[in-house]
């Protein structure tokens, strides 16, 4: 019998060595490591089900991060108070335990078992410690073939937990370092005036390859796509991949200024050209000489300025406002719009000759709902950024939150996604971002509906209109012209509604 026990121990020892190798190879993927820990623990002691609950300081609870077994998917994501159940006892006492008659143990809480309709007979639970601090609990449920957990199982589980704790700490440190490097790289690019192009989808990979092909040319580029898809970032990539990359990259939002100021902004003016022209002023085309000028919202350019822009493209010359002196401009033009510019040409609201000059190399950026592969990647990027900026530490999304983001249509595209995550980081009560924190889709609509309950019709309509218009303004960066077009109303009517409904832009 002793010889048989020796063989069993030898097999378990080899199993533990194999498991240790798996743990050390999984540290680059934190979620994969957690799953490996639970799978390995169950295999080592022969359990029917197993789970890993980690301590969440924000909610002072243990949350089941990984759960395997017949009812594993139903258990994942659930939380229990740290003073509840066998897992809570193990966490608070930092001690391992075997309970082979769970139903009659005073520390056992049947609540979770009832919720997931799973009968718990025997439990083996060990603390997961990182640098002598208990971080969570590995819980093993029901010995296979209705057997009982033995003291030998406990010893092997404790030995395994030591290795799991080291792997857990290494993975967490790797994750922090990786996110810190990503954040610092992003900040360096922003300080230099550039932004990271974050994506995972083939659609965006194709666009980037197209950008690299057209960038060396001096031909005009027209970037098309909905508001918030990242047209400015594509314009940056065109400049950075061109022979003009060492020269200025000048950005102009054609919808941000009235016609008289926009002309001066683009082409400059001389002293006395108009009331506020107290000195000569260089325009954006002069500032961009040798480089690239990015004309965002080009469809908003008034017809008078369209003819002047056409001349710059054709002859590379222009005059300042109030002057007859001709200036030359060696500038590559990249334009962008979220409107159907061909329809504007047909309606004679945009010059056809200018359109054809701008549309030499068109690039269409698909909306976020057509490249859902980018959503998790972008979401993680924004989460890291805002968690660090608000000193929230290491944060992550729940599975339900990720699913909600994948299912939502994102009418405001990447800009709306970024706003949702920034808001979620600020309001989340713990390090785990839930679908409730995101306030998107049906959850956001439910919140709005709750505000309308019990209101008179007139008051409910006012609440709805204010919320609806505020959302549209935020999605369109508070550009009233763009928002009015999105809502299909006159800009003057939108301005009146903003005043009547007392809608004020946040200073943040």
Secondary structure, DSSP 8 states (H G I E B T S, - for coil): -HHHHHHHHHHHHHHHHHHHHHHHHSTTSHHHHHHHHHHHHHHHHTEEEEEEEEEETTTTEEEEEEEESTTHHHHTT-EEETTSHHHHHHHHHT--EEESSGGG-TT---HHHHHTT-----EEEEEEEETTEEEEEEEEEEEGGGB---HHHHHHHHHHHHHHHHHHHHHHHHHHHHHHHHHHHHHHHHHTT--------HHHHHHHHHHHHHHTS-S-EEEE--TTS-HHHHHHHHHHTSTTTTS-EEEEETTSS-HHHHHHHHH-B-TTSSTT--S-B--HHHHTTTSEEEEETGGGS-HHHHHHHHHHHHHSEEE-BT---EEE---EEEEEESS-HHHHHHTTSS-HHHHHHHTTEEEE---GGG-THHHHHHHHHHHHHHHHHTT--S-EE-HHHHHHHHHS--TTHHHHHHHHHHHHHHH-SSSEE-HHHHT-HHHHHHHHHHHHTT--HHHHHHHHHHHHHHHHHHHTTT-HHHHHHHHTS-HHHHHHHHHHTT------
